[in-house]
């Protein structure tokens, strides 16, 4: 049966516009519930919206692996449809809407769908970024990025080819990041309170909770064992959220690098989150520890104190006002026991949010609503941005001079290229031999 069998009528419930279809091709971890929230928010504010989640591998939300049939049916009753890519393509071909919204990740299928709805329906198109510093532009009319600094990172630090044509868009809208907003997943989790969480994971209610978020390489590094032993010695409940690709590898048959059917949490005998995302643990953990992951950019939204363990990156600069940065994982215990280093005020979180969120008075959902309304109201006479110089004006002067992130990034890049250059290596080895 088609994933859209029995789809809700766009004109139902007093909705005034036959308006928007959101299509999520690269379903990111379990945080698709934020898209569900956005869809409901648009409908509640007079813009009819239907959400389609891709179920084709490897990026889709696969039925039977990531969600079961009962969960799929529950989503369908909420106007959210889980479909394979070919189904999505056929449905978009047959179904007109005023605006089609896609994600901004690295899959050319997004471009294929943008080209389809533009040719078939002469429709407006948009793309929404899900990460602070990554975005692939596939030719949409309207682009939603998190912050002007997101554009600065794309243009001045990373120089990705995937966004070099952003000047072809009609508008770049800075609307925050809906995936960072503190909204808990009530669609696939039965947890509703801290008591529910502690009962499900057999945690000691008298002890604080520490959430450890390693990246996908930490399981084979000394940092993992050091964090586990140190946190347990400090009398914290420890729960691990392995990297999303660990779960994906296990469920979809790829090699997880720790043995068949084993995650990094199993390797170190830790309790791993079984929810599809971290939202309930973000809400109820007392402390979060993060490796090199960009998930640290979400912590100020949750007003959650956290420790970054890495050798240093731009991420540390962005959130330095509300986090503790350590290069030595053995120092975690001192930070936990000292306590005061992990007590932050609202002004500390706001300082970080100034680099992450473009409007202190409105949520990302409100900003996306405003941007989508503007796109729907655009008569089509608005000009394209027109040049990379005009794109650069959108973030000019936003990055603090003290960051010097560009120079640091380029230095690491040059060193990496030198290390990989076989001619340089041979010359170096020859020189060493001559000097002996």
C-alpha positions as CSV (number, residue, x, y, z in Angstrom):
1,X,0.0,0.0,0.0
2,X,1.3,3.5,-0.8
3,X,2.7,5.4,2.1
4,X,0.1,8.1,1.4
5,X,-3.0,6.0,1.4
6,X,-5.7,7.8,3.3
7,X,-3.8,11.1,3.4
8,X,-5.4,14.0,5.2
9,X,-7.1,16.7,3.1
10,X,-5.1,19.9,2.9
11,X,-8.2,22.0,3.3
12,X,-9.3,20.3,6.5
13,X,-9.6,22.0,9.9
14,X,-9.9,25.7,8.9
15,X,-6.5,25.8,7.1
16,X,-6.5,28.8,4.7
17,X,-3.7,27.8,2.2
18,X,-3.2,24.8,0.1
19,X,0.4,25.3,0.7
20,X,3.4,23.2,1.7
21,X,4.9,19.7,1.3
22,X,8.0,19.0,3.3
23,X,10.2,16.1,2.0
24,X,13.0,14.8,4.2
25,X,15.3,12.6,2.2
26,X,18.3,12.3,4.6
27,X,16.4,11.5,7.7
28,X,18.8,12.6,10.4
29,X,19.0,10.2,13.4
30,X,15.8,10.3,15.4
31,X,15.3,14.0,15.3
32,X,12.7,13.9,12.6
33,X,10.2,14.5,15.4
34,X,11.3,18.2,15.1
35,X,10.1,18.2,11.5
36,X,6.8,16.8,12.8
37,X,6.6,19.6,15.3
38,X,7.3,22.1,12.5
39,X,4.6,20.6,10.3
40,X,2.0,20.8,13.1
41,X,3.1,24.4,13.9
42,X,2.6,25.5,10.3
43,X,-0.9,23.9,10.2
44,X,-1.8,25.5,13.5
45,X,-0.9,28.9,12.0
46,X,-3.0,28.6,8.9
47,X,-0.4,27.1,6.5
48,X,-1.4,23.6,5.4
49,X,1.5,21.3,5.6
50,X,2.2,17.6,4.9
51,X,5.4,15.9,5.8
52,X,7.0,13.0,3.9
53,X,9.9,11.0,5.3
54,X,12.1,8.9,3.0
55,X,12.4,5.2,3.9
56,X,14.9,4.1,1.2
57,X,18.4,3.1,2.4
58,X,20.9,4.2,3.4
59,X,19.6,7.6,4.5
60,X,15.9,6.8,5.0
61,X,13.9,5.8,8.0
62,X,13.5,2.2,7.2
63,X,10.3,0.4,8.2
64,X,11.0,-2.8,10.2
65,X,14.5,-1.5,11.2
66,X,14.2,2.1,12.3
67,X,10.4,2.1,13.0
68,X,7.8,-0.6,13.0
69,X,4.5,-0.7,11.2
70,X,2.6,0.5,14.3
71,X,4.8,3.6,14.6
72,X,4.4,4.2,10.9
73,X,0.6,4.1,11.2
74,X,0.8,6.5,14.2
75,X,2.8,8.9,12.1
76,X,0.3,8.6,9.3
77,X,-2.6,9.6,11.5
78,X,-0.6,12.8,12.3
79,X,-0.2,13.6,8.6
80,X,3.3,12.3,8.4
81,X,4.0,9.7,5.7
82,X,6.9,7.3,5.4
83,X,7.6,6.4,1.8
84,X,10.3,4.9,-0.4
85,X,12.0,7.3,-2.8
86,X,10.2,6.1,-5.9
87,X,6.9,6.5,-4.1
88,X,7.9,10.1,-3.1
89,X,8.9,10.9,-6.7
90,X,5.6,9.6,-8.1
91,X,3.5,11.4,-5.4
92,X,5.2,14.8,-6.0
93,X,4.8,14.3,-9.7
94,X,1.0,13.9,-9.2
95,X,0.5,16.4,-6.4
96,X,0.7,20.2,-6.8
97,X,1.6,22.4,-3.9
98,X,2.6,26.1,-3.7
99,X,6.0,25.4,-1.9
100,X,8.0,22.2,-1.7
101,X,10.6,22.1,1.1
102,X,13.6,19.8,1.0
103,X,16.7,19.2,3.2
104,X,20.2,20.4,2.5
105,X,22.4,17.3,2.7
106,X,24.6,15.5,0.3
107,X,22.4,13.5,-2.0
108,X,21.6,14.4,-5.6
109,X,18.1,12.9,-5.2
110,X,17.2,16.3,-3.6
111,X,18.2,18.1,-6.9
112,X,16.2,15.5,-8.8
113,X,13.0,16.3,-6.8
114,X,13.6,20.0,-7.0
115,X,13.9,19.8,-10.8
116,X,10.8,17.6,-10.9
117,X,8.4,19.9,-9.0
118,X,9.7,23.0,-10.8
119,X,9.2,21.5,-14.2
120,X,5.9,19.7,-13.4
121,X,4.1,22.3,-11.3
122,X,6.2,25.5,-11.8
123,X,6.4,25.5,-8.0
124,X,8.5,27.3,-5.5
125,X,11.2,25.3,-3.7
126,X,13.1,25.7,-0.5
127,X,15.9,23.9,1.4
128,X,16.3,23.8,5.2
129,X,19.7,23.3,6.7
130,X,19.9,20.8,9.6
131,X,23.5,21.5,10.7
132,X,25.2,24.7,11.8
133,X,28.1,24.6,9.4
134,X,27.1,22.1,6.6
135,X,24.8,22.7,3.7
136,X,24.6,21.4,0.1
137,X,22.7,23.7,-2.2
138,X,20.7,21.9,-4.9
139,X,19.1,24.9,-6.6
140,X,16.2,25.8,-4.4
141,X,14.6,29.3,-4.6
142,X,14.7,29.9,-0.8
143,X,17.4,28.7,1.6
144,X,17.0,28.4,5.3
145,X,20.3,28.5,7.2
146,X,20.8,28.6,11.0
147,X,22.7,31.9,11.4
148,X,24.8,34.4,9.4
149,X,27.9,32.6,10.8
150,X,26.7,29.4,9.2
151,X,27.1,31.1,5.9
152,X,30.5,32.5,7.0
153,X,31.7,29.0,7.8
154,X,30.6,27.7,4.5
155,X,32.2,30.5,2.5
156,X,35.3,31.5,4.5
157,X,36.3,28.3,6.4
158,X,35.3,25.2,4.5
159,X,35.0,26.5,0.9
160,X,32.7,23.6,0.0
161,X,31.8,23.3,-3.6
162,X,28.3,22.2,-2.5
163,X,27.2,25.8,-1.8
164,X,29.1,27.8,-4.4
165,X,25.9,28.6,-6.3
166,X,23.9,30.0,-3.4
167,X,23.8,33.3,-5.2
168,X,21.2,31.7,-7.5
169,X,18.7,31.6,-4.7
170,X,16.0,34.3,-4.4
171,X,16.6,34.6,-0.6
172,X,18.8,33.2,2.2
173,X,16.8,33.2,5.4
174,X,18.5,32.9,8.8
175,X,15.9,31.0,10.8
176,X,17.8,29.2,13.6
177,X,17.8,25.4,13.7
178,X,14.6,23.5,14.4
179,X,16.8,20.3,15.1
180,X,18.5,22.1,18.0
181,X,15.3,23.3,19.7
182,X,14.5,21.7,23.1
183,X,11.5,19.6,22.0
184,X,11.3,16.0,23.3
185,X,10.3,13.1,21.1
186,X,6.8,12.0,22.1
187,X,6.2,10.0,18.9
188,X,8.6,7.0,19.4
189,X,9.3,7.2,23.2
190,X,7.1,6.5,26.2
191,X,9.3,8.6,28.5
192,X,7.5,11.6,29.9
193,X,9.3,12.4,33.2
194,X,12.7,11.9,34.9
195,X,11.1,9.1,36.9
196,X,10.2,7.3,33.7
197,X,13.7,7.7,32.4
198,X,15.3,6.4,35.5
199,X,12.9,3.5,35.7
200,X,13.5,2.5,32.1
201,X,17.3,2.6,32.4
202,X,17.6,1.4,36.0
203,X,19.3,4.5,37.2
204,X,19.8,5.5,40.8
205,X,17.4,8.4,41.4
206,X,19.7,9.7,44.2
207,X,22.6,10.3,41.8
208,X,23.1,12.9,39.1
209,X,22.9,11.7,35.5
210,X,25.8,12.2,33.1
211,X,25.3,11.7,29.3
212,X,28.4,10.7,27.3
213,X,28.2,11.5,23.6
214,X,31.3,10.1,21.8
215,X,31.9,10.6,18.2
216,X,32.0,7.5,15.8
217,X,35.8,7.1,16.3
218,X,36.1,7.4,20.1
219,X,35.2,3.8,20.7
220,X,38.7,2.8,19.6
221,X,40.4,5.6,21.4
222,X,41.7,5.8,25.1
223,X,39.3,8.8,25.7
224,X,36.3,6.4,25.9
225,X,37.6,4.2,28.8
226,X,38.9,7.3,30.6
227,X,35.5,9.0,30.5
228,X,33.6,5.9,31.6
229,X,35.9,5.2,34.5
230,X,36.1,8.8,35.7
231,X,32.4,9.4,35.6
232,X,31.6,6.3,37.4
233,X,34.2,7.1,40.1
234,X,32.5,10.4,40.6
235,X,29.3,8.6,41.6
236,X,27.3,9.7,38.6
237,X,24.8,7.6,36.6
238,X,26.4,7.1,33.3
239,X,24.4,6.7,30.1
240,X,26.0,6.6,26.6
241,X,24.5,7.8,23.3
242,X,26.6,6.2,20.6
243,X,27.0,8.1,17.4
244,X,23.9,7.8,15.1
245,X,26.0,5.8,12.6
246,X,26.7,3.1,15.2
247,X,23.0,2.5,15.4
248,X,22.6,2.7,11.6
249,X,25.5,0.2,11.1
250,X,24.0,-2.3,13.5
251,X,20.5,-2.1,12.2
252,X,21.5,-2.1,8.5
253,X,24.2,-4.7,8.5
254,X,27.3,-2.6,8.2
255,X,30.5,-3.3,10.2
256,X,30.2,-1.3,13.5
257,X,34.0,-1.8,14.2
258,X,33.4,-3.4,17.6
259,X,32.2,-6.8,16.6
260,X,29.0,-8.1,15.1
261,X,25.9,-6.7,17.0
262,X,28.1,-4.7,19.4
263,X,28.2,-1.0,20.0
264,X,31.0,1.0,21.7
265,X,28.7,1.1,24.8
266,X,28.7,-2.7,24.8
267,X,32.4,-2.8,24.5
268,X,32.9,-0.6,27.6
269,X,29.9,-2.2,29.5
270,X,27.8,0.9,29.6
271,X,24.1,1.6,29.4
272,X,23.3,2.8,25.9
273,X,20.2,4.9,25.0
274,X,17.6,2.9,23.3
275,X,15.5,5.9,22.3
276,X,15.7,7.0,18.7
277,X,17.2,10.3,19.7
278,X,18.8,12.1,22.8
279,X,16.0,14.6,23.6
280,X,14.8,13.1,26.9
281,X,18.4,12.7,28.1
282,X,19.2,16.3,27.0
283,X,16.3,17.4,29.2
284,X,17.0,15.3,32.3
285,X,20.8,14.8,32.4
286,X,22.7,17.0,34.8
287,X,25.9,17.0,32.8
288,X,26.7,16.2,29.2
289,X,30.2,15.1,28.0
290,X,31.0,15.4,24.3
291,X,33.9,14.4,22.1
292,X,34.4,16.3,18.8
293,X,30.8,16.2,17.8
294,X,28.9,19.3,16.6
295,X,26.1,18.3,19.0
296,X,27.7,20.7,21.4
297,X,26.0,23.5,19.3
298,X,22.6,22.2,20.7
299,X,23.5,22.5,24.4
300,X,22.9,26.2,24.8
301,X,19.3,25.7,23.4
302,X,18.7,23.2,26.2
303,X,20.5,25.3,28.8
304,X,22.6,22.3,29.6
305,X,26.2,22.5,31.1
306,X,28.6,20.3,29.3
307,X,32.3,19.3,28.9
308,X,34.0,19.3,25.5
309,X,36.9,16.9,25.2
310,X,39.1,17.5,22.1
311,X,42.3,19.1,20.9
312,X,40.5,22.3,20.0
313,X,38.3,23.4,17.2
314,X,36.0,26.2,16.2
315,X,33.2,24.4,18.1
316,X,34.9,25.3,21.4
317,X,35.0,29.0,20.4
318,X,31.3,29.1,19.7
319,X,30.2,27.7,23.0
320,X,33.1,28.6,25.3
321,X,30.8,30.8,27.5
322,X,28.7,27.8,28.7
323,X,31.1,24.8,28.5
324,X,34.3,23.5,30.0
325,X,36.9,22.6,27.4
326,X,39.4,19.8,28.3
327,X,42.2,18.3,26.2
328,X,43.0,15.7,28.8
329,X,40.1,13.3,29.6
330,X,41.6,12.4,32.9
331,X,40.7,15.9,34.1
332,X,37.0,15.2,33.7
333,X,36.8,14.0,37.4
334,X,38.2,17.3,38.6
335,X,35.6,19.3,36.6
336,X,32.8,17.1,37.9
337,X,33.9,17.3,41.6
338,X,34.7,21.0,41.5
339,X,31.1,21.7,40.3
340,X,31.4,25.5,40.1
341,X,33.1,25.3,36.7
342,X,29.9,23.7,35.4
343,X,27.5,26.2,36.8
344,X,26.4,28.7,34.1
345,X,24.0,31.6,34.1
346,X,21.4,32.5,31.6
347,X,23.7,35.2,30.2
348,X,26.4,32.6,29.6
349,X,24.0,30.6,27.4
350,X,22.8,33.7,25.7
351,X,26.3,34.7,24.8
352,X,26.8,31.4,23.0
353,X,23.3,31.6,21.4
354,X,24.3,35.0,19.9
355,X,26.6,32.9,17.6
356,X,24.0,30.2,17.0
357,X,20.5,31.7,16.9
358,X,19.6,34.9,15.0
359,X,16.7,36.1,17.1
360,X,16.8,36.0,20.9
361,X,13.0,36.6,21.2
362,X,11.7,34.0,18.8
363,X,12.2,30.2,18.4
364,X,13.4,28.5,15.2
365,X,9.9,27.3,14.6
366,X,8.6,30.9,14.6
367,X,11.4,32.0,12.3
368,X,10.7,29.2,9.9
369,X,7.0,30.1,9.9
370,X,7.9,33.7,9.0
371,X,10.2,32.6,6.3
372,X,7.8,30.1,4.7
373,X,5.1,32.7,4.8
374,X,7.4,35.2,3.0
375,X,8.2,32.5,0.4
376,X,4.5,31.8,-0.2
377,X,3.7,35.5,-0.5
378,X,6.6,36.2,-2.9
379,X,4.9,37.0,-6.3
380,X,7.9,35.6,-8.2
381,X,9.1,39.0,-9.2
382,X,11.9,39.1,-6.6
383,X,15.4,38.8,-8.2
384,X,18.0,36.2,-7.4
385,X,20.7,37.2,-5.1
386,X,23.0,37.5,-8.1
387,X,26.6,37.2,-7.0
388,X,28.9,35.7,-4.3
389,X,29.8,39.2,-3.3
390,X,26.2,39.9,-2.3
391,X,26.1,36.6,-0.5
392,X,29.2,37.6,1.5
393,X,27.5,40.8,2.6
394,X,25.0,38.7,4.6
395,X,27.6,37.7,7.1
396,X,30.1,40.5,6.8
397,X,31.4,41.5,10.3
398,X,29.6,38.8,12.1
399,X,32.6,36.6,13.1
400,X,34.7,37.9,16.0
401,X,38.3,38.7,14.9
402,X,39.6,36.8,18.0
403,X,38.4,33.4,16.6
404,X,41.0,33.2,13.8
405,X,39.3,30.0,12.8
406,X,40.0,30.4,9.2
407,X,43.8,30.6,9.7
408,X,43.7,27.6,12.1
409,X,41.6,25.5,9.7
410,X,43.8,26.3,6.7
411,X,47.0,25.5,8.7
412,X,45.6,22.0,9.6
413,X,44.6,21.5,6.1
414,X,48.0,22.4,4.7
415,X,49.7,20.1,7.3
416,X,47.4,17.3,6.3
417,X,48.2,17.7,2.6
418,X,51.9,17.7,3.3
419,X,51.6,14.5,5.3
420,X,49.7,12.9,2.4
421,X,52.2,14.0,-0.3
422,X,54.4,11.1,-1.2
423,X,57.1,13.2,-2.9
424,X,57.4,15.3,0.3
425,X,57.6,12.1,2.4
426,X,60.3,10.6,0.2
427,X,62.3,13.8,0.2
428,X,62.0,14.0,4.0
429,X,63.1,10.4,4.4
430,X,66.1,11.0,2.1
431,X,67.1,14.1,4.0
432,X,67.0,12.3,7.3
433,X,69.2,9.6,5.8
434,X,71.8,12.1,4.7
435,X,71.9,13.7,8.1
436,X,72.6,10.5,10.0
